[in-house]
Amino acid sequence: MPFREINSKMVEATVAPGQRMFSRRGAMLAYRGEVSFTPSIQGGQGGPAAMIGRRVAGEAAPLMTVEGSGTVMFGHGGHHIQVIGLSGDTLYVEADRLLAFDGSLQQGTLFMGSQGGVMGMVRGQVTGQGLFTTTLTGHGAVAVMAHGGVIELPITQGRPVHVDPQAYVAHHGQVTNKLSTALGWRDMVGRGSGEAFQLELSGNGAVYVQASEEKL
């Protein structure tokens, strides 16, 4: 894993010759060594077609390619950072939460309508993901941003996890998720906001939840 957590809002990444990584533009705080930063047109966007769709929907996140030999410190907006390790599975996360990730990970874009049709698109709007979400697959590490810190909740067979859509950050593994109504749910916990939805995630994997309902 190339990331070292300096504190809850800063990480340091090791860059080696012949390897590359992607980061959010403007997220570099400092670096040591011979490191180059160049704008990435397609990085993290899932190819030209997906990139066009994201731009039309206003969901494209500008990235830069990081290469060379040295170490780079990343942070953005004072947001809390969570480093997630992938071991051959897929991380689902909205593009604007990405801080930095291994260039070895296979990048893709998933249209939310392909996961549950109309309800999939509704889920995307409720969680803040919009019409598209970013997928990262393979072996490597991803640094994501959140408000108020993040907790990792394991998901196991027969024990689904229910998450407030506004607190959802990302999930990975062999997980099925669906948007369901929960009439009176928010009122019962004293957070009535007029919305009555929750995310139900089941299967095997993990979901990351932030300690806030504020979106980035």
VOPAGU-2260 file (C-alpha; in pm, 1 decimal, decimal comma):
REM VOPAGU-2260
SITE   aa  ch    i         X         Y         Z
SITE  MET   A    0       0,0       0,0       0,0
SITE  PRO   A    1     167,3     328,6    -107,8
SITE  PHE   A    2     -18,1     550,7     141,3
SITE  ARG   A    3      91,4     643,0     491,4
SITE  GLU   A    4    -157,5     826,7     708,1
SITE  ILE   A    5      11,5    1135,7     854,8
SITE  ASN   A    6    -301,2    1241,0    1042,1
SITE  SER   A    7    -675,9    1222,3     986,2
SITE  LYS   A    8    -659,6    1482,7     706,2
SITE  MET   A    9    -327,1    1414,4     533,9
SITE  VAL   A   10    -167,4    1111,6     367,4
SITE  GLU   A   11     174,8    1054,5     218,3
SITE  ALA   A   12     219,7     842,8     -94,6
SITE  THR   A   13     535,0     673,4    -219,8
SITE  VAL   A   14     594,5     711,0    -594,5
SITE  ALA   A   15     838,2     467,6    -758,7
SITE  PRO   A   16     992,2     465,6   -1107,8
SITE  GLY   A   17     781,0     278,7   -1361,6
SITE  GLN   A   18     466,5     321,8   -1154,5
SITE  ARG   A   19     206,2     592,7   -1149,9
SITE  MET   A   20     -87,7     708,3    -947,0
SITE  PHE   A   21    -377,5     945,2    -991,2
SITE  SER   A   22    -484,1    1224,3    -757,5
SITE  ARG   A   23    -739,2    1498,4    -744,9
SITE  ARG   A   24    -607,7    1816,7    -904,3
SITE  GLY   A   25    -501,3    2065,8    -640,4
SITE  ALA   A   26    -465,2    1797,8    -371,1
SITE  MET   A   27     -82,6    1798,3    -362,5
SITE  LEU   A   28      40,1    1965,8     -43,8
SITE  ALA   A   29     413,8    1896,6     -65,4
SITE  TYR   A   30     656,7    1648,1    -215,4
SITE  ARG   A   31    1013,9    1521,5    -199,8
SITE  GLY   A   32    1220,6    1381,6    -486,0
SITE  GLU   A   33    1180,4    1392,1    -862,5
SITE  VAL   A   34     805,0    1382,1    -908,8
SITE  SER   A   35     598,7    1510,7   -1202,6
SITE  PHE   A   36     232,6    1609,4   -1213,2
SITE  THR   A   37      38,4    1619,5   -1541,3
SITE  PRO   A   38    -334,4    1667,0   -1611,5
SITE  SER   A   39    -517,6    1340,1   -1674,4
SITE  ILE   A   40    -792,9    1358,4   -1935,0
SITE  GLN   A   41    -936,7    1009,6   -1892,9
SITE  GLY   A   42    -795,9     897,0   -1559,7
SITE  GLY   A   43   -1073,2     783,7   -1327,5
SITE  GLN   A   44   -1342,6     857,9   -1584,4
SITE  GLY   A   45   -1385,4     514,3   -1740,2
SITE  GLY   A   46   -1298,9     597,3   -2101,1
SITE  PRO   A   47   -1415,7     856,0   -2356,4
SITE  ALA   A   48   -1786,1     760,8   -2364,5
SITE  ALA   A   49   -1819,6     761,5   -1987,9
SITE  MET   A   50   -1618,1    1082,1   -1964,7
SITE  ILE   A   51   -1857,9    1256,3   -2203,3
SITE  GLY   A   52   -2155,9    1132,2   -2002,8
SITE  ARG   A   53   -2003,5    1257,9   -1681,2
SITE  ARG   A   54   -1928,0    1598,7   -1828,7
SITE  VAL   A   55   -2281,7    1632,3   -1961,9
SITE  ALA   A   56   -2414,9    1547,4   -1617,5
SITE  GLY   A   57   -2161,5    1777,8   -1451,9
SITE  GLU   A   58   -2007,2    1492,1   -1254,2
SITE  ALA   A   59   -1653,8    1474,7   -1394,1
SITE  ALA   A   60   -1375,2    1510,0   -1136,4
SITE  PRO   A   61   -1046,5    1660,1   -1265,9
SITE  LEU   A   62    -749,4    1435,0   -1193,4
SITE  MET   A   63    -375,2    1449,6   -1243,9
SITE  THR   A   64    -119,2    1177,1   -1309,6
SITE  VAL   A   65     163,3    1150,7   -1057,8
SITE  GLU   A   66     489,9     985,0   -1167,4
SITE  GLY   A   67     859,2     977,2   -1077,6
SITE  SER   A   68    1050,8     886,4    -764,4
SITE  GLY   A   69     976,6    1033,9    -423,8
SITE  THR   A   70     699,6    1095,0    -175,4
SITE  VAL   A   71     394,7    1320,2    -205,5
SITE  MET   A   72     163,7    1451,9      65,5
SITE  PHE   A   73    -203,3    1485,2     -22,6
SITE  GLY   A   74    -500,3    1656,2     139,5
SITE  HIS   A   75    -794,7    1863,7      24,7
SITE  GLY   A   76   -1029,5    2111,4     188,4
SITE  GLY   A   77    -951,5    1987,5     537,9
SITE  HIS   A   78   -1163,3    1677,5     473,6
SITE  HIS   A   79   -1101,7    1359,6     667,2
SITE  ILE   A   80    -925,1    1088,6     466,4
SITE  GLN   A   81    -982,2     714,3     469,0
SITE  VAL   A   82    -738,4     476,0     299,3
SITE  ILE   A   83    -908,5     168,1     153,9
SITE  GLY   A   84    -712,8    -137,7      41,1
SITE  LEU   A   85    -847,4    -350,8    -244,1
SITE  SER   A   86    -754,5    -717,2    -292,8
SITE  GLY   A   87    -897,2    -793,1    -633,4
SITE  ASP   A   88   -1245,4    -659,7    -564,1
SITE  THR   A   89   -1423,1    -341,0    -673,9
SITE  LEU   A   90   -1471,4     -13,9    -489,4
SITE  TYR   A   91   -1780,0     193,2    -570,7
SITE  VAL   A   92   -1732,2     560,3    -486,1
SITE  GLU   A   93   -1847,0     894,0    -624,1
SITE  ALA   A   94   -1577,8    1074,0    -823,6
SITE  ASP   A   95   -1560,6    1388,6    -610,8
SITE  ARG   A   96   -1465,3    1182,8    -303,6
SITE  LEU   A   97   -1146,8    1049,3    -464,9
SITE  LEU   A   98    -827,3    1202,4    -328,0
SITE  ALA   A   99    -568,5     965,2    -477,6
SITE  PHE   A  100    -537,8     601,9    -590,5
SITE  ASP   A  101    -298,3     348,8    -739,9
SITE  GLY   A  102    -257,6     374,5   -1115,3
SITE  SER   A  103    -261,7      -5,5   -1133,4
SITE  LEU   A  104    -632,0     -14,0   -1046,7
SITE  GLN   A  105    -871,7     -60,2   -1335,9
SITE  GLN   A  106   -1096,6     244,4   -1359,8
SITE  GLY   A  107   -1455,4     244,5   -1476,1
SITE  THR   A  108   -1780,1     437,3   -1467,6
SITE  LEU   A  109   -2112,1     277,7   -1378,2
SITE  PHE   A  110   -2443,8     428,0   -1487,4
SITE  MET   A  111   -2672,5     412,1   -1185,0
SITE  GLY   A  112   -2969,2     318,2   -1403,9
SITE  SER   A  113   -2796,9     -14,5   -1472,1
SITE  GLN   A  114   -2838,4    -103,6   -1105,0
SITE  GLY   A  115   -3210,0    -112,5   -1049,1
SITE  GLY   A  116   -3341,9     101,5   -1334,1
SITE  VAL   A  117   -3533,0     407,3   -1217,8
SITE  MET   A  118   -3475,8     322,7    -851,2
SITE  GLY   A  119   -3104,5     297,9    -922,7
SITE  MET   A  120   -3106,5     651,3   -1060,0
SITE  VAL   A  121   -3314,6     771,1    -764,9
SITE  ARG   A  122   -3063,0     607,2    -534,1
SITE  GLY   A  123   -2781,8     793,3    -708,1
SITE  GLN   A  124   -2956,5    1125,5    -654,3
SITE  VAL   A  125   -3039,0    1050,5    -290,3
SITE  THR   A  126   -2682,5     943,8    -202,6
SITE  GLY   A  127   -2530,0    1232,2    -395,8
SITE  GLN   A  128   -2371,3    1005,2    -656,8
SITE  GLY   A  129   -2581,5    1150,2    -936,3
SITE  LEU   A  130   -2628,8     941,4   -1250,6
SITE  PHE   A  131   -2280,4     789,9   -1245,2
SITE  THR   A  132   -2047,9     635,9    -990,6
SITE  THR   A  133   -1678,6     551,5   -1024,2
SITE  THR   A  134   -1550,9     194,9    -993,9
SITE  LEU   A  135   -1192,5      95,6    -910,9
SITE  THR   A  136   -1099,7    -271,3    -944,4
SITE  GLY   A  137    -785,3    -470,9    -867,4
SITE  HIS   A  138    -509,0    -478,2    -608,7
SITE  GLY   A  139    -406,6    -146,5    -460,9
SITE  ALA   A  140    -507,5     139,5    -236,3
SITE  VAL   A  141    -751,2     429,8    -261,2
SITE  ALA   A  142    -765,7     742,9     -45,7
SITE  VAL   A  143   -1117,9     886,1     -20,2
SITE  MET   A  144   -1248,6    1200,5     148,0
SITE  ALA   A  145   -1533,5    1241,9     394,1
SITE  HIS   A  146   -1678,1    1476,7     653,6
SITE  GLY   A  147   -1625,1    1410,6    1023,7
SITE  GLY   A  148   -1429,7    1087,6     995,9
SITE  VAL   A  149   -1520,7     744,2     857,9
SITE  ILE   A  150   -1610,8     408,3    1005,6
SITE  GLU   A  151   -1584,0      79,1     816,0
SITE  LEU   A  152   -1879,7    -153,9     867,4
SITE  PRO   A  153   -1835,3    -516,7     755,1
SITE  ILE   A  154   -2112,2    -674,7     548,7
SITE  THR   A  155   -2159,5   -1051,5     581,6
SITE  GLN   A  156   -2408,7   -1300,2     441,7
SITE  GLY   A  157   -2738,0   -1285,6     627,5
SITE  ARG   A  158   -2644,9    -965,2     809,7
SITE  PRO   A  159   -2725,0    -666,6     585,4
SITE  VAL   A  160   -2625,9    -315,3     685,5
SITE  HIS   A  161   -2867,4     -21,6     659,3
SITE  VAL   A  162   -2713,4     320,5     597,7
SITE  ASP   A  163   -2842,9     674,8     590,9
SITE  PRO   A  164   -2796,4     771,6     222,0
SITE  GLN   A  165   -2643,7    1107,8     314,9
SITE  ALA   A  166   -2382,9     938,2     536,6
SITE  TYR   A  167   -2281,4     682,1     271,7
SITE  VAL   A  168   -1925,9     722,8     138,4
SITE  ALA   A  169   -1836,2     406,6     -56,2
SITE  HIS   A  170   -1852,1      28,2     -50,8
SITE  HIS   A  171   -1658,1    -265,6    -190,0
SITE  GLY   A  172   -1684,0    -641,9    -225,5
SITE  GLN   A  173   -1957,1    -870,0    -353,4
SITE  VAL   A  174   -2233,2    -643,9    -229,6
SITE  THR   A  175   -2588,1    -584,9    -347,7
SITE  ASN   A  176   -2738,0    -253,7    -247,3
SITE  LYS   A  177   -3084,9    -116,5    -289,6
SITE  LEU   A  178   -3278,7     191,6    -192,4
SITE  SER   A  179   -3578,7     127,1      27,0
SITE  THR   A  180   -3836,3     342,4     197,8
SITE  ALA   A  181   -3834,5     373,4     573,6
SITE  LEU   A  182   -4144,3     565,4     672,6
SITE  GLY   A  183   -4096,1     735,9    1004,3
SITE  TRP   A  184   -3734,0     617,0    1031,1
SITE  ARG   A  185   -3575,0     959,3    1046,0
SITE  ASP   A  186   -3838,9    1092,6    1281,4
SITE  MET   A  187   -3775,0     804,6    1522,9
SITE  VAL   A  188   -3406,4     892,1    1549,8
SITE  GLY   A  189   -3473,9    1262,6    1583,0
SITE  ARG   A  190   -3342,3    1367,2    1241,4
SITE  GLY   A  191   -3660,1    1425,4    1048,2
SITE  SER   A  192   -3570,0    1595,2     721,1
SITE  GLY   A  193   -3865,0    1498,6     506,0
SITE  GLU   A  194   -3676,1    1210,0     341,0
SITE  ALA   A  195   -3770,5     849,0     408,2
SITE  PHE   A  196   -3503,3     643,1     232,4
SITE  GLN   A  197   -3225,6     416,8     347,5
SITE  LEU   A  198   -2965,8     202,5     172,8
SITE  GLU   A  199   -2967,9    -169,7     240,4
SITE  LEU   A  200   -2636,9    -340,3     160,1
SITE  SER   A  201   -2609,0    -719,9     168,0
SITE  GLY   A  202   -2355,3    -983,0      66,7
SITE  ASN   A  203   -1984,9    -988,6     155,4
SITE  GLY   A  204   -1772,2    -676,7     176,9
SITE  ALA   A  205   -1770,6    -346,9     362,6
SITE  VAL   A  206   -1939,6      -8,1     355,5
SITE  TYR   A  207   -1780,7     318,9     466,2
SITE  VAL   A  208   -1997,2     566,3     656,7
SITE  GLN   A  209   -1907,5     924,4     749,6
SITE  ALA   A  210   -1999,7    1096,4    1075,7
SITE  SER   A  211   -2197,9    1364,8     896,5
SITE  GLU   A  212   -2484,9    1411,7     652,9
SITE  GLU   A  213   -2296,4    1686,8     471,5
SITE  LYS   A  214   -2189,5    1615,4     113,2
SITE  LEU   A  215   -1858,5    1727,9     -33,1
